[in-house]
Amino acid sequence: MKFQLKRSHTPCRHQGFTLLEVLIALSIFAICASTLLQQSGRSVRHAAYLETRTQASWIAENELERLRLNEQFSPVGKQEKEVTFANRKWLVSQDITNTNNKDLRKAVIEVRDGDSQRATSFKLTGFLGRY
């Protein structure tokens, strides 16, 4: 006598994902989404920092050129003024000192954002000649 196993004629069908598979997929998606949000936030902050630093460097270079183009030899001392550039207020401080050469002076120009009390946005050192 032969024994035959009866096979079921209804194939086993999956109705969808299991709850565990869905939870794993959601957790992976949440981790990726939070990482992307953090990186985009850093990118926005870095772009704003670069914009501020670039504008501050332009202001410092403009101030140094104004000193160089001045008809009179710039006097020694410190001076601070407020400048409006790109619809923002900036604080510009100049520190002019003597050097070993009587016809040459050192100018240190620092530019800060006028709306915030943060540290110096840009610092430029240059030299001014009498002639």
C-alpha positions in Angstrom: 0.0 0.0 0.0 1.2 3.4 -0.9 0.8 6.3 1.3 0.1 9.6 -0.4 0.1 12.9 1.3 -2.7 15.1 0.5 -1.8 18.6 -0.5 -3.9 21.5 0.0 -5.0 23.1 -3.2 -5.2 26.6 -1.8 -1.9 28.3 -2.1 -0.6 30.3 0.9 -1.0 34.0 0.1 0.5 37.0 1.9 -2.0 39.7 2.5 0.6 42.5 3.1 3.3 43.5 5.4 3.5 42.4 8.9 3.3 44.9 11.7 7.0 44.4 12.5 8.0 45.1 8.9 5.9 48.3 8.9 7.4 49.5 12.2 11.0 48.9 11.0 10.2 50.8 7.7 8.7 53.7 9.7 11.7 53.8 12.1 14.2 53.9 9.2 12.2 56.6 7.5 12.0 58.7 10.7 15.8 58.4 11.2 16.4 59.5 7.6 14.0 62.4 7.8 15.4 63.7 11.1 19.0 63.5 9.6 17.9 65.4 6.5 16.2 68.1 8.6 19.3 68.6 10.8 21.5 68.9 7.7 19.2 71.4 6.0 19.2 73.5 9.2 22.9 73.5 9.3 23.1 74.4 5.7 20.8 77.4 6.2 22.8 78.6 9.2 26.1 78.2 7.3 24.7 80.1 4.3 23.6 83.0 6.6 27.0 83.0 8.3 28.8 83.2 4.9 26.6 86.0 3.8 27.2 88.0 6.9 31.0 87.4 6.7 31.1 88.3 3.0 29.3 91.6 3.5 31.4 92.4 6.6 34.6 91.9 4.5 33.3 94.2 1.8 32.6 96.9 4.4 36.0 96.5 5.9 37.7 96.7 2.5 35.7 99.8 1.6 36.6 101.5 4.9 40.3 100.8 4.4 40.1 102.2 0.8 38.4 105.3 2.2 41.3 105.8 4.6 43.8 105.3 1.8 42.0 107.8 -0.5 41.7 110.4 2.3 43.7 113.6 1.4 45.1 113.9 4.9 47.3 111.3 6.5 45.0 109.4 8.9 45.4 110.4 12.5 46.4 107.8 15.1 43.6 106.6 17.4 40.4 104.6 17.7 37.1 105.5 16.0 33.8 103.7 15.8 30.9 104.4 13.5 27.7 102.9 12.3 27.3 102.0 8.6 24.2 100.9 6.7 24.9 98.3 4.0 22.5 95.9 2.3 19.6 97.2 4.5 21.5 96.2 7.7 23.3 98.2 10.3 27.0 97.4 10.9 29.4 98.7 13.6 32.8 99.6 12.2 35.7 100.3 14.5 39.1 101.5 13.2 42.3 101.4 15.2 45.1 103.3 13.6 48.6 103.1 15.1 52.1 104.2 14.2 54.7 101.9 12.8 58.5 102.1 12.9 58.3 104.1 9.6 57.1 107.6 10.2 55.3 107.6 6.8 53.4 104.4 7.4 50.5 103.6 9.7 48.8 100.4 10.6 45.0 100.2 10.4 43.0 97.5 12.0 39.3 97.5 11.0 36.7 95.4 12.7 33.2 95.0 11.5 30.3 93.6 13.6 26.6 93.1 12.8 24.8 96.1 14.4 21.6 94.2 15.2 23.2 91.4 17.2 25.8 91.5 20.0 27.9 88.7 18.5 31.6 88.7 18.2 33.5 90.4 15.3 32.2 89.3 11.9 35.4 90.3 10.1 38.7 91.8 11.0 41.0 93.4 8.4 44.6 94.8 8.9 46.1 97.1 6.3 48.7 99.9 6.0 48.3 103.5 5.1 51.1 105.5 3.5 51.7 109.3 3.6 52.3 109.6 -0.1 
